Amino acid sequence: MVQSCDELLNQNTRLLTLGGDHSISYPILRSYAKFYPDLTILHIDAHTDQYDSFKGDRLSNACPFARIMEEGLSNKLVQMDIRTFNEHQRQQAEKFNVEIIEMKDWQPGQVPPLSDPVYLYGWILME
């Protein structure tokens, strides 16, 4: 996946990725970081996906943003719409200096300050 993303980004192609589980974010952002070293990520989801390890797996779909921030693939991570936030996730957010906007605190029209370039990752459930 990283090689394909690298090739497309090298051609100045804008990518739209759909589907897959949350773990696809990590390899995709490894590509983006090569081309956009000052990348800001806006992650809209119910979960932070920042576990250090989930059920013994550091590459679980519950962990990609921990790996992304460990590797310095983004200058800033803003996570909105977070509904599940435990103590471990709070510690991880503090460790990686992640801005968290929990759903309970979000106000209509509230948009966090972001600096270009921005990678938008969202998880939308459509029924």
Secondary structure, DSSP 8 states (H G I E B T S, - for coil): -HHHHHHHHHTT-------S-GGGHHHHHHHHHHH-TT-EEEEESSS----S-BTTBTTSTT-HHHHHHHTT--SEEEEEEE----HHHHHHHHHTT-EEEEGGG--TT------SSEEEEE-----
